[in-house]
């Protein structure tokens, strides 16, 4: 007998894609995630956001926050797949962009102004690719994304569609402390409009020191490698890493940003 779970027992509706209909919100019941967070040059981040209507949230000493997130989705409503996201913490241009805006992360994602602008989001299945690009405007492409997490050991790779290495993230993570799950709000562009999407997340996580883990670019000339290089993420040590093998989430339909 299946026990009811209010987190997943939510109204859903079908949305057409070129690979068939997808019911939203997409439900993620069992996954592992490793999210590496980097302090990058704010001017470089601003260049990556040109013409988006967004600006990087400032950190001290002229820095901004970039995240490179690795996902192994084992059980979802659109099948099993892997995904890797590169994103910048942003706010809308013209809004106050002071460090105190970090308090916005304590608000429910559906009402936040502070979000993550997604620069790249490769996935390992055609359905996840079509749904992401067509329904949200996520910058996806299909490729192999091997991920191995064993305790504090991480070994992740992003290959380009021709099998060349775009980037790796590997090493032994340092000690950590339990951390609450971090729900998300993402910004993308679809059909010329800025789209905001909220992702409700649950599951115990660990906030860890980077230890020996490093992000290193490979030899691929792919655009994702070009964007990582432009941010200065060539041979980079993260500031912190958020990791869990108990990730669960709901990915909602996007809405035009007001």
Beta strands, then each sheet from edge to edge (+ up, - down):
strand 1: 13-15
strand 2: 22-24
strand 3: 26-41
strand 4: 54-56
strand 5: 58-59
strand 6: 63-76
strand 7: 81-92
strand 8: 115-123
strand 9: 147-150
strand 10: 153-159
strand 11: 165-172
strand 12: 176-179
strand 13: 184-190
strand 14: 193-202
strand 15: 205-208
strand 16: 214-217
strand 17: 235-236
strand 18: 240-251
strand 19: 255-256
sheet 1: 1+ 2-
sheet 2: 4+ 7- 6+ 3- 18+ 14- 13+ 8+
sheet 3: 4+ 7- 6+ 3- 18+ 15- 12+
sheet 4: 4+ 7- 6+ 3- 18+ 14- 19+
sheet 5: 4+ 7- 6+ 5-
sheet 6: 9+ 10- 11+ 16- 17+
end
